[in-house]
Amino acid sequence: MSACGASMEPTGRFQRPNGEYVIVHRCLDCDFERFNRIAADDDFDLVLALPEVPPRTSRDIKAQRLEACLADEQEQWELGSEEAG
């Protein structure tokens, strides 16, 4: 479950450099992503049936969100400057 409390669904998988498989789960409401290592009792065929996505870390996702937020703020600032000028 994500911080907003909505359900999460598996959206993809990737393999870490050490060979470990990771399932990407995304919140159905706020798009928060969580990375979960596969467990011994997971159906590996189902894991492999998920689309392969580029490997990433929580740090990567946070950096992408920050960049998007800064871009939005820059756009708002530019719009405000144009209206004032």
Backbone as ProteinMPNN parsed JSONL, in Angstrom:
{"seq_chain_A": "MSACGASMEPTGRFQRPNGEYVIVHRCLDCDFERFNRIAADDDFDLVLALPEVPPRTSRDIKAQRLEACLADEQEQWELGSEEAG", "coords_chain_A": {"N_chain_A": [[0.844, -1.173, 0.0], [0.468, 2.283, -0.695], [1.551, 5.55, 0.498], [-0.691, 7.163, 0.339], [-2.702, 5.394, 0.705], [-4.013, 3.982, -1.254], [-4.462, 1.174, -3.497], [-1.792, -0.863, -4.82], [-0.287, -1.853, -7.911], [1.453, -4.357, -9.803], [3.752, -3.23, -12.206], [5.953, -3.704, -13.722], [9.24, -5.183, -14.17], [12.677, -5.555, -13.218], [16.165, -6.425, -13.43], [18.689, -6.428, -11.088], [22.216, -5.479, -11.024], [23.47, -7.48, -9.533], [22.061, -9.713, -10.138], [19.641, -10.094, -8.904], [16.094, -10.106, -9.018], [13.6, -7.607, -9.363], [10.401, -6.379, -8.6], [8.359, -3.851, -9.836], [6.024, -1.865, -8.308], [3.178, 0.173, -8.674], [1.271, 2.862, -7.388], [-2.225, 3.051, -7.695], [-3.53, 5.413, -7.445], [-1.866, 7.736, -6.741], [0.46, 7.361, -8.207], [2.848, 6.646, -6.977], [5.846, 4.813, -6.734], [7.084, 1.621, -5.798], [9.72, -0.592, -5.037], [10.187, -4.002, -5.024], [11.931, -6.803, -3.973], [11.957, -10.061, -5.424], [10.392, -12.883, -3.912], [11.083, -16.13, -2.49], [8.823, -17.712, -2.745], [7.417, -16.548, -4.825], [5.846, -16.69, -8.019], [7.876, -17.389, -10.503], [7.571, -17.455, -13.279], [5.392, -15.752, -13.635], [6.55, -13.385, -12.758], [8.468, -13.01, -14.769], [6.712, -12.582, -16.833], [5.883, -10.005, -16.539], [6.308, -6.696, -17.898], [9.594, -5.756, -18.901], [11.449, -3.231, -17.359], [13.586, -0.29, -17.299], [16.364, -0.597, -15.064], [16.225, 0.937, -11.874], [16.424, 3.106, -9.006], [15.048, 4.062, -5.815], [16.117, 6.53, -5.286], [16.621, 7.499, -7.868], [13.983, 7.868, -8.79], [13.05, 9.811, -6.99], [14.717, 11.931, -7.735], [13.815, 12.366, -10.363], [11.191, 13.219, -9.836], [11.729, 15.574, -8.427], [13.03, 17.075, -10.417], [10.892, 17.365, -12.226], [9.119, 18.85, -10.66], [10.61, 21.196, -10.248], [10.773, 22.052, -12.9], [8.075, 22.6, -13.405], [7.686, 24.719, -11.594], [9.472, 26.58, -12.694], [8.22, 27.032, -15.143], [5.809, 28.18, -14.271], [6.832, 30.493, -13.093], [7.927, 31.762, -15.342], [5.591, 32.203, -16.823], [4.288, 33.969, -15.125], [6.066, 36.111, -15.196], [5.829, 36.921, -17.874], [3.187, 37.795, -17.923], [3.306, 39.952, -16.182], [4.978, 41.656, -17.539]], "CA_chain_A": [[0.0, 0.0, 0.0], [1.247, 3.512, -0.761], [1.307, 6.491, 1.59], [-2.052, 7.704, 0.221], [-3.605, 4.338, 1.122], [-4.61, 3.292, -2.397], [-3.857, -0.109, -3.872], [-0.639, -0.864, -5.709], [-0.303, -2.948, -8.872], [2.756, -4.572, -10.44], [3.792, -2.605, -13.529], [7.126, -4.134, -14.461], [10.307, -5.845, -13.42], [14.035, -5.388, -13.73], [17.165, -7.243, -12.765], [19.818, -5.649, -10.577], [23.512, -6.007, -11.48], [23.839, -8.688, -8.783], [21.223, -10.814, -10.592], [18.38, -10.104, -8.169], [14.939, -9.563, -9.725], [12.819, -6.638, -8.604], [9.099, -6.053, -9.164], [7.959, -2.455, -9.637], [4.6, -1.686, -8.022], [2.782, 1.59, -8.77], [0.003, 3.207, -6.766], [-3.283, 3.308, -8.662], [-4.06, 6.756, -7.232], [-0.888, 8.835, -6.752], [1.59, 6.958, -9.049], [4.033, 6.33, -6.187], [6.432, 3.525, -7.091], [7.812, 0.878, -4.779], [10.501, -1.676, -5.617], [10.184, -5.157, -4.131], [12.673, -7.983, -4.41], [11.083, -11.224, -5.479], [10.528, -13.814, -2.791], [11.26, -17.527, -2.89], [7.535, -18.32, -3.087], [6.817, -15.868, -5.973], [5.788, -17.466, -9.26], [8.902, -16.754, -11.344], [7.022, -17.282, -14.624], [4.581, -14.528, -13.59], [7.497, -12.268, -12.671], [9.035, -12.819, -16.101], [5.642, -12.133, -17.728], [5.761, -8.548, -16.404], [7.2, -6.006, -18.833], [10.905, -5.358, -18.374], [11.639, -1.785, -17.316], [14.977, 0.023, -16.979], [16.69, -0.62, -13.637], [16.26, 2.241, -11.204], [16.371, 3.073, -7.552], [14.17, 5.082, -5.235], [16.822, 7.804, -5.439], [16.358, 7.945, -9.242], [12.593, 8.331, -8.876], [12.97, 11.077, -6.263], [15.379, 12.944, -8.562], [12.914, 12.669, -11.468], [10.077, 14.023, -9.299], [12.256, 16.893, -8.12], [13.237, 17.762, -11.694], [9.572, 17.724, -12.757], [8.597, 19.921, -9.806], [11.363, 22.414, -10.571], [10.368, 22.48, -14.245], [6.751, 23.207, -13.258], [7.869, 26.015, -10.939], [10.107, 27.454, -13.678], [7.182, 27.39, -16.112], [4.901, 29.113, -13.6], [7.555, 31.74, -12.923], [8.015, 32.385, -16.648], [4.256, 32.692, -17.18], [4.05, 35.144, -14.277], [6.926, 37.199, -15.7], [5.265, 37.38, -19.122], [1.962, 38.524, -17.615], [3.686, 41.194, -15.512], [5.756, 42.484, -18.447]], "C_chain_A": [[0.897, 1.245, 0.0], [0.876, 4.422, 0.404], [-0.115, 7.047, 1.542], [-3.1, 6.657, 0.588], [-4.267, 3.584, -0.015], [-3.864, 1.99, -2.692], [-2.706, 0.093, -4.843], [-0.807, -2.025, -6.684], [1.084, -3.116, -9.472], [2.73, -4.01, -11.859], [4.991, -3.055, -14.351], [8.113, -4.831, -13.556], [11.64, -5.462, -14.038], [14.964, -6.266, -12.922], [18.324, -6.35, -12.355], [21.126, -6.266, -11.072], [23.944, -7.287, -10.763], [22.975, -9.895, -9.15], [19.861, -10.886, -9.93], [17.263, -9.464, -9.0], [14.124, -8.68, -8.794], [11.51, -6.39, -9.346], [8.787, -4.598, -8.825], [6.454, -2.432, -9.43], [4.303, -0.178, -8.066], [1.4, 1.766, -8.137], [-1.023, 3.554, -7.847], [-3.841, 4.721, -8.543], [-3.011, 7.848, -7.44], [0.367, 8.538, -7.58], [2.901, 6.744, -8.285], [4.54, 4.957, -6.607], [7.197, 2.931, -5.924], [8.506, -0.292, -5.474], [10.604, -2.807, -4.606], [10.979, -6.3, -4.743], [11.712, -9.158, -4.484], [11.399, -12.14, -4.301], [10.621, -15.235, -3.334], [9.938, -18.165, -3.32], [6.803, -17.578, -4.21], [6.854, -16.783, -7.195], [6.719, -16.788, -10.269], [8.421, -16.557, -12.774], [6.152, -16.017, -14.695], [5.473, -13.293, -13.519], [8.054, -11.968, -14.056], [7.991, -12.349, -17.118], [5.416, -10.622, -17.627], [6.683, -7.874, -17.414], [8.517, -5.625, -18.165], [11.031, -3.844, -18.469], [13.1, -1.502, -16.999], [15.227, -0.044, -15.475], [16.742, 0.791, -13.074], [16.156, 2.043, -9.705], [15.374, 4.123, -7.077], [14.8, 6.46, -5.382], [16.596, 8.371, -6.843], [14.963, 8.543, -9.367], [12.438, 9.665, -8.161], [13.607, 12.202, -7.071], [14.494, 13.338, -9.739], [11.75, 13.529, -11.009], [10.536, 15.447, -8.99], [12.467, 17.7, -9.392], [11.909, 18.216, -12.291], [8.967, 18.882, -11.97], [9.293, 21.242, -10.118], [10.997, 22.946, -11.949], [8.999, 23.147, -14.198], [6.855, 24.593, -12.63], [8.492, 27.022, -11.89], [9.072, 27.943, -14.687], [6.205, 28.401, -15.513], [5.558, 30.479, -13.435], [7.635, 32.491, -14.252], [6.666, 32.942, -17.107], [3.925, 33.962, -16.393], [4.856, 36.345, -14.757], [6.354, 37.77, -16.987], [4.004, 38.214, -18.887], [2.259, 39.87, -16.975], [4.346, 42.174, -16.469], [5.024, 42.915, -19.623]], "O_chain_A": [[1.957, 1.252, 0.625], [-0.007, 4.099, 1.199], [-0.687, 7.37, 2.583], [-4.27, 6.997, 0.766], [-5.012, 2.636, 0.231], [-2.768, 1.757, -2.184], [-2.651, 1.076, -5.582], [-1.39, -3.054, -6.342], [1.815, -2.139, -9.635], [1.803, -4.278, -12.623], [5.039, -2.811, -15.557], [7.875, -5.041, -12.367], [11.726, -5.097, -15.21], [14.598, -6.784, -11.867], [18.871, -5.608, -13.171], [21.155, -7.424, -11.487], [24.697, -8.087, -11.319], [23.12, -10.969, -8.565], [19.009, -11.665, -10.357], [17.458, -8.412, -9.609], [13.977, -8.963, -7.605], [11.501, -6.213, -10.564], [8.932, -4.169, -7.681], [5.696, -2.918, -10.269], [5.079, 0.634, -7.562], [0.498, 0.949, -8.319], [-0.712, 4.269, -8.8], [-4.549, 5.184, -9.438], [-3.227, 8.778, -8.218], [1.259, 9.384, -7.652], [3.962, 6.67, -8.904], [3.748, 4.038, -6.812], [7.865, 3.636, -5.167], [7.948, -0.905, -6.384], [11.048, -2.605, -3.475], [10.736, -6.71, -5.877], [10.766, -9.244, -3.702], [12.513, -12.162, -3.778], [10.282, -15.5, -4.488], [9.93, -19.06, -4.166], [5.67, -17.938, -4.528], [7.793, -17.559, -7.37], [6.387, -15.739, -10.821], [8.817, -15.59, -13.425], [6.174, -15.3, -15.695], [5.182, -12.275, -14.146], [8.108, -10.81, -14.471], [8.346, -11.78, -18.151], [4.825, -10.024, -18.526], [7.732, -8.423, -17.751], [8.542, -5.222, -17.002], [10.759, -3.248, -19.511], [13.794, -2.377, -16.482], [14.391, 0.405, -14.692], [17.239, 1.716, -13.716], [15.843, 0.958, -9.215], [14.92, 4.964, -7.853], [14.093, 7.448, -5.58], [16.401, 9.576, -7.001], [14.784, 9.598, -9.975], [11.765, 10.561, -8.67], [13.086, 13.317, -7.088], [14.423, 14.517, -10.086], [11.357, 14.465, -11.706], [9.816, 16.41, -9.259], [12.121, 18.88, -9.442], [11.811, 19.329, -12.807], [8.372, 19.789, -12.551], [8.644, 22.281, -10.238], [10.919, 24.159, -12.145], [8.778, 24.152, -14.874], [6.195, 25.532, -13.075], [8.098, 28.188, -11.904], [9.048, 29.122, -15.042], [5.82, 29.366, -16.174], [4.907, 31.508, -13.619], [7.437, 33.706, -14.295], [6.602, 34.016, -17.704], [3.354, 34.909, -16.934], [4.368, 37.474, -14.723], [6.385, 38.985, -17.182], [3.78, 39.216, -19.566], [1.53, 40.835, -17.205], [4.291, 43.384, -16.253], [5.574, 43.621, -20.468]]}, "name": "protein", "num_of_chains": 1, "seq": "MSACGASMEPTGRFQRPNGEYVIVHRCLDCDFERFNRIAADDDFDLVLALPEVPPRTSRDIKAQRLEACLADEQEQWELGSEEAG"}
